[in-house]
Amino acid sequence: MDATNKQYALRDRAELSAFVNQPFRNNSRIKFTCFDCSPKYFVFGANSGSLYLYDRITTSFLAIFPSQLGTIGKVSISHNEKQIAIGNQTGSIGVLLELEPPHVKEILSTELAPSSDGEGQPIDLGGPAFVTSFCWTEDDRELYCGDSRGIVSLIQFSLFMGRNILNISLHPVLLLENRIVQIDRYKDLLLVSTLSKCVLCNTAREEFKQIGNRPRDGQYGASFVIAHPNTNASAATTTTPSPPLMIVDEEDVRIFCSRPGSRLWEADLEGNVIRTHQFKQAAAAAAAVAASRRRRSHHQQQQQLQCLQESDLATAPTEAPDGTLMVVPFQVLYSIRRQLLLVHDRCQLLIIDPLHSKIVLRTDEFTDITHVAVVDEWIYLLTGENRVFQVRVEIQGDEDPFPTPGMVDEPCLESRKQKQGVYILDSMLNNNNNN
């Protein structure tokens, strides 16, 4: 189906806080500081240094794993769901082994290598370095971590008798000058985004290339997106997707990098910038839609506000009290099935179809968003006061937009379902006319 005829919706919105907070409901001092999720698990890091593990489907509490690492700043579940990587605020890295029972739970730890100059002399950074990003390899035997100094390190696991991890070792592989914001991986390609630039690394050939030449300053991320190789747009379509840039194992793979001013760079797998996607006009169009809605009759406004309270799928940016537009900055890019991209700030979510340069969904229902995680089409939010929410992206008009092998993910118990109506964005905002 033509992408311009698709309709997008957010469904199965629910708050999971009562289930997640139950293990320490009588202890108000414990605060979640980070989280991650996988098809099977939720894991939350806390200011106590402990990890809290839950079943994602039922939200049942499974286990608590104490550690001596102090406040946890970053967690990441491996693809095979057997290990969890942990980073604290002072440069320690831990790996929790073998989540499945009856294995004995053990946390192996190491430290970030000290910074040194070209002559090997230590450098005083004025504070401890800490992990800012994790990225597991496909076989889960290695783990990339980026830190606040701009160093990407490879953590390797030594196996004993092919079964249990005996120890872990850390080796710096990429030295950049600014904090690492995001690391993404596709086969042998490693995509690293810092505060100032994006670098594409071919780990098999040990080749590195900067994407684009214009630096930027801020928490901007980057992600791989997989397009359908035979995607064809109709002749009347005004938002024709870019032609295939590079086919890898019959997959058309693109790179998208956040840029200032609500922009995305699109690049090929050689690191060449092919196209710039502008979203400022889309935001302006959304503002006009919002203004038009506010001019409706009082009765119509009440109906519209009720719909927005339940789904908030209007595409208009939030306005500040002075009337200026509050546009969501494109920072870390969260991939939804390698097809859509999610960006957020403290109170808004935007979902983008980068291949067709469209903002397809927006919601500002949630407040004080601190962390986001995505599993398939499910989006999970951690907000202030240990509140946890879920919402699911649905595409109307696709027979099977997000095929899932095996059982269907339905992490929504009847007792916690809320607001089950489908609220569809009837007109997507596109800006493909301004490249």
Phi and psi in degrees as a GROMACS rama.xvg file:
@    title "Ramachandran Plot"
@    xaxis  label "Phi"
@    yaxis  label "Psi"
@TYPE xy
-60.1702  133.875  ASP-2
-62.0514  -27.4777  ALA-3
-71.8013  -16.5957  THR-4
-96.6188  -2.04189  ASN-5
-76.5612  150.128  LYS-6
-121.663  140.643  GLN-7
-115.549  147.155  TYR-8
-146.954  156.95  ALA-9
-107.845  126.863  LEU-10
-127.763  171.97  ARG-11
55.4679  39.122  ASP-12
-68.8322  130.28  ARG-13
-153.681  149.469  ALA-14
-97.6016  129.424  GLU-15
-105.469  7.67554  LEU-16
-59.6918  -41.5097  SER-17
-61.3317  -36.7709  ALA-18
-74.3951  -43.863  PHE-19
-69.6322  -36.4042  VAL-20
-85.4878  -4.46251  ASN-21
-59.1346  -38.3726  GLN-22
-61.6323  -25.5244  PRO-23
-131.972  40.0184  PHE-24
-64.431  -19.5555  ARG-25
-100.639  10.2999  ASN-26
-128.744  96.7809  ASN-27
-78.5189  -6.83666  SER-28
-79.8349  -20.6266  ARG-29
-81.555  124.59  ILE-30
-126.068  137.528  LYS-31
-73.5851  136.164  PHE-32
-114.441  -13.5595  THR-33
-169.309  167.541  CYS-34
-161.843  164.849  PHE-35
-148.323  162.417  ASP-36
-143.733  159.187  CYS-37
-139.344  175.955  SER-38
-54.2202  -28.0041  PRO-39
-105.573  -31.4159  LYS-40
-127.502  155.581  TYR-41
-107.6  143.862  PHE-42
-136.931  133.968  VAL-43
-119.655  132.879  PHE-44
-93.1298  147.872  GLY-45
-128.879  165.611  ALA-46
-69.0801  -12.8465  ASN-47
-81.577  -9.21534  SER-48
90.5131  -1.46946  GLY-49
-93.7306  157.909  SER-50
-109.494  138.466  LEU-51
-115.366  122.643  TYR-52
-109.978  134.407  LEU-53
-132.429  155.835  TYR-54
-78.8178  124.646  ASP-55
-69.441  -34.5553  ARG-56
-72.2057  -44.0669  ILE-57
-101.524  -11.5919  THR-58
63.0533  20.6059  THR-59
-74.6061  138.184  SER-60
-72.5434  130.555  PHE-61
-106.306  -46.6755  LEU-62
-166.351  159.306  ALA-63
-120.419  135.75  ILE-64
-119.124  102.223  PHE-65
-69.7577  154.41  PRO-66
-148.096  168.21  SER-67
-102.625  19.963  GLN-68
-84.5668  -9.37892  LEU-69
78.1191  -160.858  GLY-70
-56.5077  126.535  THR-71
-84.2767  129.316  ILE-72
-106.517  -19.9079  GLY-73
-153.975  136.318  LYS-74
-135.456  151.279  VAL-75
-152.789  125.378  SER-76
-88.1066  135.734  ILE-77
-69.5112  163.75  SER-78
-62.2219  -37.4597  HIS-79
-82.2441  -0.435109  ASN-80
61.5056  30.1003  GLU-81
-108.393  -18.0679  LYS-82
-129.144  155.442  GLN-83
-130.306  125.392  ILE-84
-87.6529  141.371  ALA-85
-132.382  135.641  ILE-86
-129.766  137.495  GLY-87
-104.216  -168.084  ASN-88
-89.7905  -0.887585  GLN-89
-123.221  16.3591  THR-90
97.8238  3.57988  GLY-91
-87.1091  143.493  SER-92
-126.103  131.029  ILE-93
-124.202  155.2  GLY-94
-129.126  118.441  VAL-95
-85.4514  126.447  LEU-96
-98.8654  145.92  LEU-97
50.4325  79.2226  GLU-98
-69.0828  -31.6259  LEU-99
-69.8039  135.029  GLU-100
-69.2055  155.371  PRO-101
-97.247  22.8814  PRO-102
-63.2343  146.578  HIS-103
-74.6382  127.864  VAL-104
-79.9494  127.42  LYS-105
-139.869  140.826  GLU-106
-111.772  114.321  ILE-107
-92.5442  141.219  LEU-108
-132.21  156.755  SER-109
-147.458  178.918  THR-110
-123.175  148.806  GLU-111
-60.5732  138.942  LEU-112
-63.7755  140.997  ALA-113
-63.8609  146.969  PRO-114
-71.2373  144.347  SER-115
-144.886  158.646  SER-116
-86.6133  -171.115  ASP-117
-63.317  -20.7618  GLY-118
-99.2418  8.18496  GLU-119
84.6239  7.51312  GLY-120
-83.4139  139.476  GLN-121
-64.1851  146.728  PRO-122
-113.968  131.344  ILE-123
-86.8921  113.754  ASP-124
-91.2371  -0.141065  LEU-125
79.8383  6.66067  GLY-126
176.09  163.76  GLY-127
-70.6346  144.366  PRO-128
-78.6593  155.955  ALA-129
-150.574  158.641  PHE-130
-73.4601  133.939  VAL-131
-114.467  -16.1348  THR-132
-156.743  141.174  SER-133
-118.96  151.069  PHE-134
-153.333  114.681  CYS-135
-80.5188  146.891  TRP-136
-75.6919  167.434  THR-137
-63.7791  -33.2264  GLU-138
-90.6432  -0.74948  ASP-139
65.1103  14.9869  ASP-140
-92.4443  -9.49111  ARG-141
-137.258  155.73  GLU-142
-140.705  125.801  LEU-143
-92.1714  139.316  TYR-144
-134.506  134.92  CYS-145
-104.91  149.864  GLY-146
-129.279  179.733  ASP-147
-71.0247  -12.0638  SER-148
-89.8903  -11.8183  ARG-149
94.5596  20.872  GLY-150
-106.229  130.422  ILE-151
-101.865  124.533  VAL-152
-117.976  150.794  SER-153
-105.933  122.141  LEU-154
-99.1249  122.534  ILE-155
-111.852  145.068  GLN-156
-109.5  127.361  PHE-157
-90.0874  130.291  SER-158
-99.6555  143.383  LEU-159
-113.046  118.781  PHE-160
57.4977  27.4174  MET-161
69.5564  9.89524  GLY-162
-122.759  -58.6475  ARG-163
-104.506  143.487  ASN-164
-74.1224  125.692  ILE-165
-88.4701  -45.8503  LEU-166
-156.858  173.032  ASN-167
-127.244  146.772  ILE-168
-131.954  149.16  SER-169
-120.952  131.423  LEU-170
-133.02  117.917  HIS-171
-62.6481  132.275  PRO-172
-120.949  -18.5311  VAL-173
-147.802  123.322  LEU-174
-110.583  111.478  LEU-175
-117.474  167.787  LEU-176
-93.0591  -8.1544  GLU-177
-132.338  162.055  ASN-178
-50.4124  138.799  ARG-179
-78.9379  127.55  ILE-180
-95.0122  -44.748  VAL-181
-154.523  144.03  GLN-182
-126.413  131.141  ILE-183
-129.484  156.794  ASP-184
-138.026  139.188  ARG-185
-139.001  109.039  TYR-186
53.4756  -120.248  LYS-187
-88.1511  3.10126  ASP-188
-99.3496  131.487  LEU-189
-115.923  125.432  LEU-190
-109.067  118.261  LEU-191
-120.011  125.566  VAL-192
-115.1  129.653  SER-193
-112.816  -175.128  THR-194
-64.7441  -18.8669  LEU-195
-120.348  -18.9727  SER-196
-164.035  172.242  LYS-197
-116.518  141.075  CYS-198
-127.235  133.332  VAL-199
-104.298  126.477  LEU-200
-119.277  127.772  CYS-201
-94.9236  103.19  ASN-202
-70.9003  -24.6111  THR-203
-73.7935  -39.8124  ALA-204
-95.9109  -5.62271  ARG-205
56.1823  46.7314  GLU-206
-115.503  144.273  GLU-207
-133.473  138.684  PHE-208
-145.369  134.885  LYS-209
-76.8956  139.181  GLN-210
-90.63  115.793  ILE-211
73.8494  167.826  GLY-212
-114.402  -10.8941  ASN-213
-91.2168  117.686  ARG-214
-72.0511  161.584  PRO-215
-141.945  167.49  ARG-216
-130.296  106.614  ASP-217
157.496  177.848  GLY-218
-82.3412  68.9516  GLN-219
-103.379  133.07  TYR-220
-106.423  -172.675  GLY-221
-155.596  152.621  ALA-222
-154.099  151.25  SER-223
-83.4955  143.212  PHE-224
-130.337  136.944  VAL-225
-107.538  121.263  ILE-226
-99.0797  158.739  ALA-227
-75.1365  127.069  HIS-228
-58.6887  -32.0841  PRO-229
-105.47  25.2636  ASN-230
-64.2785  123.84  THR-231
-123.003  133.126  ASN-232
-101.555  150.357  ALA-233
-70.8665  162.779  SER-234
-64.9336  -27.2805  ALA-235
-84.4652  -5.27598  ALA-236
-70.2591  131.129  THR-237
-92.1614  -7.12825  THR-238
-122.097  60.8763  THR-239
-65.0974  129.064  THR-240
-67.5123  159.053  PRO-241
-62.3988  149.967  SER-242
-66.8731  159.262  PRO-243
-54.9777  133.378  PRO-244
-97.5765  -41.283  LEU-245
-160.255  129.39  MET-246
-99.3437  123.245  ILE-247
-123.162  116.686  VAL-248
49.8045  46.6055  ASP-249
65.7716  17.6851  GLU-250
-114.747  132.091  GLU-251
-87.7444  107.622  ASP-252
-109.338  133.374  VAL-253
-122.848  161.896  ARG-254
-115.872  133.526  ILE-255
-124.2  130.445  PHE-256
-121.597  132.968  CYS-257
-67.5227  143.18  SER-258
-134.16  158.697  ARG-259
-61.8713  157.656  PRO-260
74.5302  32.0879  GLY-261
56.7371  50.8465  SER-262
-124.168  158.308  ARG-263
-130.135  133.677  LEU-264
-86.7853  136.605  TRP-265
-108.706  128.123  GLU-266
-132.324  159.191  ALA-267
-90.5173  -178.823  ASP-268
-79.6146  3.7384  LEU-269
-98.3247  0.922386  GLU-270
86.749  10.6341  GLY-271
-89.245  128.327  ASN-272
-72.8681  122.209  VAL-273
-98.3876  -32.5348  ILE-274
-160.154  147.895  ARG-275
-112.126  125.97  THR-276
-98.167  121.18  HIS-277
-100.239  135.058  GLN-278
-121.227  7.57613  PHE-279
-66.9003  -42.0336  LYS-280
-66.2477  -33.8815  GLN-281
-61.9722  -40.733  ALA-282
-65.3036  -39.1399  ALA-283
-64.7728  -41.1931  ALA-284
-62.9231  -39.5529  ALA-285
-63.7641  -38.5809  ALA-286
-61.9878  -38.1149  ALA-287
-65.0625  -39.2397  ALA-288
-61.7858  -44.4181  VAL-289
-63.5349  -41.3363  ALA-290
-63.8029  -38.9482  ALA-291
-63.8264  -40.039  SER-292
-64.8983  -36.2004  ARG-293
-69.5382  -18.9018  ARG-294
-87.3784  -0.359973  ARG-295
-72.3825  169.831  ARG-296
-63.1578  161.52  SER-297
-59.5489  -41.6455  HIS-298
-64.2907  -43.8246  HIS-299
-64.1126  -38.4083  GLN-300
-63.1969  -41.6591  GLN-301
-60.6317  -43.329  GLN-302
-63.6184  -42.718  GLN-303
-66.0206  -41.6041  GLN-304
-64.5021  -37.0639  LEU-305
-61.5718  -42.9837  GLN-306
-63.3488  -40.7421  CYS-307
-69.5503  -34.4727  LEU-308
-63.4086  -35.0481  GLN-309
-82.1683  -35.627  GLU-310
-126.526  -29.2673  SER-311
50.6525  48.8276  ASP-312
-98.2166  13.3254  LEU-313
-64.4474  150.037  ALA-314
-101.777  13.8609  THR-315
-86.3261  136.337  ALA-316
-66.7695  152.097  PRO-317
-67.6685  143.196  THR-318
-102.749  137.232  GLU-319
-73.5369  166.375  ALA-320
-56.429  -27.9746  PRO-321
-85.8278  4.54355  ASP-322
90.4117  -4.24729  GLY-323
-78.5417  152.628  THR-324
-79.1101  136.06  LEU-325
-103.34  90.3092  MET-326
-87.1195  135.942  VAL-327
-67.5794  124.734  VAL-328
-71.6884  141.726  PRO-329
-84.9628  99.0825  PHE-330
-110.408  -115.732  GLN-331
-63.1513  136.365  VAL-332
-103.937  114.989  LEU-333
-95.2401  126.938  TYR-334
-87.647  132.731  SER-335
-109.003  102.511  ILE-336
58.9422  24.592  ARG-337
60.9583  21.4835  ARG-338
-123.182  -41.63  GLN-339
-112.119  159.895  LEU-340
-122.035  138.907  LEU-341
-112.34  131.448  LEU-342
-126.843  157.847  VAL-343
-155.575  162.226  HIS-344
-127.003  -153.788  ASP-345
-70.5504  -21.3013  ARG-346
-137.041  0.132908  CYS-347
-132.546  148.719  GLN-348
-120.608  136.183  LEU-349
-122.748  135.096  LEU-350
-115.929  127.971  ILE-351
-119.738  137.787  ILE-352
-94.1118  96.5791  ASP-353
-70.7978  -27.8252  PRO-354
-68.9982  -28.6417  LEU-355
-112.306  10.1017  HIS-356
55.002  52.1419  SER-357
-128.465  141.747  LYS-358
-89.2897  114.841  ILE-359
-101.126  -24.6343  VAL-360
-147.814  149.392  LEU-361
-147.542  141.949  ARG-362
-143.778  142.244  THR-363
-125.344  28.525  ASP-364
-68.9623  -32.0308  GLU-365
-93.0845  150.493  PHE-366
-126.662  152.74  THR-367
56.7905  46.6272  ASP-368
-71.9678  125.966  ILE-369
-110.751  -34.1847  THR-370
-143.74  149.109  HIS-371
-132.671  143.128  VAL-372
-140.088  150.2  ALA-373
-129.718  133.514  VAL-374
-128.275  114.978  VAL-375
53.7938  -121.258  ASP-376
-97.2355  5.59937  GLU-377
-92.3812  132.66  TRP-378
-112.531  131.968  ILE-379
-121.26  137.199  TYR-380
-124.233  134.189  LEU-381
-108.612  122.367  LEU-382
-118.723  -176.728  THR-383
-59.9709  158.695  GLY-384
61.0559  33.5619  GLU-385
58.7432  32.4576  ASN-386
-91.4203  136.972  ARG-387
-127.116  133.601  VAL-388
-129.301  158.711  PHE-389
-132.319  154.395  GLN-390
-157.066  151.084  VAL-391
-120.141  136.818  ARG-392
-86.3836  130.287  VAL-393
-129.143  138.676  GLU-394
-108.146  120.14  ILE-395
-88.4956  128.441  GLN-396
111.356  -10.8316  GLY-397
-103.293  132.536  ASP-398
-64.4605  -41.3473  GLU-399
-149.372  71.0012  ASP-400
-65.4432  -33.9795  PRO-401
-126.964  74.9765  PHE-402
-65.6211  136.29  PRO-403
-122.475  118.849  THR-404
-67.6178  150.091  PRO-405
75.302  -144.048  GLY-406
-73.6172  154.901  MET-407
-82.444  134.296  VAL-408
-75.6052  117.41  ASP-409
-134.902  69.1707  GLU-410
-77.9432  55.3282  PRO-411
-139.612  97.7018  CYS-412
-70.6848  150.751  LEU-413
-57.8167  -34.0559  GLU-414
-72.2527  -15.0643  SER-415
-119.454  4.91885  ARG-416
-70.7654  142.456  LYS-417
-141.898  146.782  GLN-418
51.0778  65.8757  LYS-419
-85.4335  -2.07998  GLN-420
-63.7737  154.184  GLY-421
-97.4937  121.58  VAL-422
-114.139  114.646  TYR-423
-108.117  134.553  ILE-424
-78.6339  112.708  LEU-425
-83.3834  -13.9863  ASP-426
-142.812  118.092  SER-427
-81.2786  148.585  MET-428
-92.591  118.739  LEU-429
-121.103  154.543  ASN-430
-140.005  28.9344  ASN-431
-69.1026  -10.0839  ASN-432
-78.0034  -8.44589  ASN-433
-123.4  96.0301  ASN-434
